[in-house]
Amino acid sequence: MGDFDDDLDHLASELNLVAPQRTAEAPGTHRSIETWLRRLRELQGSDLLLVSGAPPVVRTSGRLVPTSELLLSPDDIVAAVTPLISSRHQDVYQRGSAVDLAFTVRGLGRFRMNYHRERGHAAAAIRALPLRIPALNDLHFTHDIGLLSTLPRGLVLVYGPTGSGKTTTVASLVAEINNRDARHILTVEDPIEYDHAHRRSLVEQIEIGADAPDFPTALRAAMRQAPDVIVVGEMRDPETMRIALTAAETGHLELATLHATDSAAAVSRIADAFPAERQNAVRQELAMALAAVLTQTLVPTLAGALVPAAELLVVSYGARQHIRKNALQHLHQEITITRKAGSFTFEESLARLVEMGALDRSEARIRAPHAEEFDSISQPPR
């Protein structure tokens, strides 16, 4: 479910702003990935960035904080990262590809890493995952999204830009089902980011590369393993999307993530992934299979924290008709019509953040996709 690798070039360029010209680290100086990860936790940071010619840098509250006065060499990064990766990942990296994986450090928790090259040298971006799977209430959504865990069947899409918390939201929904219901849950992930214990449910977690060669192969097998709930880490290609639609149509509850900015874009993203001659048929399948679309992004609060602003479309008969006809511009209106079913707009979510004192109204208005609608529900102070 990698959410953050699209940011790597941008993050690397930012490092040039925080790394003044300092002397390289002297031979024999202690360098420990565990030390840097501990500092990441201490600063309550989101990412640890390791780039040649810069110090180890932690991203925290939107700032880049160097953790040392000394610069990393390519060999330093290789030495730090190599103990964390398997021979399979090492082979992929040596063939020139970036590697996504997750790992656990005793006492520090679980992390997700993208190991890649920049300017021909080793580099890594490591994201700190929550020390435990957050409860839905701990995610601080402005509206209740728990209903998504109670749906008996259908496809639930969780969309948002890179780094918006989609993976964590899905993990929390899975945990909610696991703690409440006796169901067989099967996840397909690349990599596995959160470990789910067997509670009331039985949870199988399939990792791409280790347990199956790719998403389509894993999903085809999943259909024969009697699951009640299927989780697709990310729908990256048309074949994965096709199998996911079939699974949802045959009575499974399915949770899946993808990059998109709102409900209409989410639906369009799936149909547009197919050849033109297949797109109309895909829209018909999607209209039948889709149960809900949650789109989220993280916004900085006045206190410096990050909280989700979101939009939820609980798919109604009207929404299905709009999807069939490719009249996606009407989906936003459908959200406002189906509020009683649990739907809410980005504008309503942002307005509630303003009411809570978490967000400045002018900032919220800039972020609102429909500024006039935001104005109608969030009045400026007199």
Rosetta blueprint (number, residue, H / E / L):
1 M L
2 G L
3 D L
4 F L
5 D H
6 D H
7 D H
8 L H
9 D H
10 H H
11 L H
12 A H
13 S H
14 E H
15 L H
16 N H
17 L H
18 V H
19 A L
20 P L
21 Q L
22 R L
23 T L
24 A E
25 E L
26 A L
27 P L
28 G L
29 T L
30 H L
31 R L
32 S L
33 I H
34 E H
35 T H
36 W H
37 L H
38 R H
39 R H
40 L H
41 R H
42 E H
43 L L
44 Q L
45 G L
46 S L
47 D E
48 L E
49 L E
50 L E
51 V E
52 S L
53 G L
54 A L
55 P L
56 P L
57 V E
58 V E
59 R E
60 T E
61 S L
62 G L
63 R E
64 L E
65 V E
66 P E
67 T L
68 S L
69 E L
70 L L
71 L E
72 L L
73 S L
74 P H
75 D H
76 D H
77 I H
78 V H
79 A H
80 A H
81 V H
82 T H
83 P H
84 L H
85 I L
86 S L
87 S H
88 R H
89 H H
90 Q H
91 D H
92 V H
93 Y H
94 Q H
95 R L
96 G L
97 S L
98 A L
99 V E
100 D E
101 L E
102 A E
103 F E
104 T E
105 V E
106 R L
107 G L
108 L L
109 G E
110 R E
111 F E
112 R E
113 M E
114 N E
115 Y E
116 H E
117 R E
118 E E
119 R L
120 G L
121 H E
122 A E
123 A E
124 A E
125 A E
126 I E
127 R E
128 A E
129 L L
130 P L
131 L L
132 R L
133 I L
134 P L
135 A L
136 L H
137 N H
138 D H
139 L H
140 H L
141 F L
142 T L
143 H L
144 D L
145 I L
146 G H
147 L H
148 L H
149 S H
150 T L
151 L L
152 P L
153 R L
154 G E
155 L E
156 V E
157 L E
158 V E
159 Y E
160 G L
161 P L
162 T L
163 G L
164 S L
165 G L
166 K H
167 T H
168 T H
169 T H
170 V H
171 A H
172 S H
173 L H
174 V H
175 A H
176 E H
177 I H
178 N H
179 N H
180 R H
181 D L
182 A L
183 R L
184 H E
185 I E
186 L E
187 T E
188 V E
189 E E
190 D L
191 P L
192 I L
193 E L
194 Y L
195 D L
196 H L
197 A L
198 H L
199 R L
200 R L
201 S L
202 L E
203 V E
204 E E
205 Q E
206 I E
207 E E
208 I E
209 G L
210 A L
211 D L
212 A E
213 P L
214 D L
215 F H
216 P H
217 T H
218 A H
219 L H
220 R H
221 A H
222 A H
223 M L
224 R L
225 Q L
226 A L
227 P L
228 D L
229 V E
230 I E
231 V E
232 V E
233 G L
234 E L
235 M L
236 R L
237 D L
238 P H
239 E H
240 T H
241 M H
242 R H
243 I H
244 A H
245 L H
246 T H
247 A H
248 A H
249 E H
250 T L
251 G L
252 H L
253 L E
254 E E
255 L E
256 A E
257 T E
258 L E
259 H L
260 A L
261 T L
262 D L
263 S H
264 A H
265 A H
266 A H
267 V H
268 S H
269 R H
270 I H
271 A H
272 D H
273 A L
274 F L
275 P L
276 A H
277 E H
278 R H
279 Q H
280 N H
281 A H
282 V H
283 R H
284 Q H
285 E H
286 L H
287 A H
288 M H
289 A H
290 L E
291 A E
292 A E
293 V E
294 L E
295 T E
296 Q E
297 T E
298 L E
299 V E
300 P E
301 T L
302 L L
303 A L
304 G L
305 A L
306 L E
307 V E
308 P E
309 A E
310 A E
311 E E
312 L E
313 L E
314 V E
315 V L
316 S L
317 Y H
318 G H
319 A H
320 R H
321 Q H
322 H H
323 I H
324 R H
325 K L
326 N L
327 A L
328 L H
329 Q H
330 H H
331 L H
332 H H
333 Q H
334 E H
335 I H
336 T H
337 I H
338 T L
339 R H
340 K H
341 A H
342 G L
343 S L
344 F E
345 T L
346 F H
347 E H
348 E H
349 S H
350 L H
351 A H
352 R H
353 L H
354 V H
355 E H
356 M L
357 G L
358 A L
359 L L
360 D L
361 R H
362 S H
363 E H
364 A H
365 R H
366 I H
367 R H
368 A L
369 P L
370 H L
371 A H
372 E H
373 E H
374 F H
375 D H
376 S H
377 I H
378 S L
379 Q L
380 P L
381 P L
382 R L
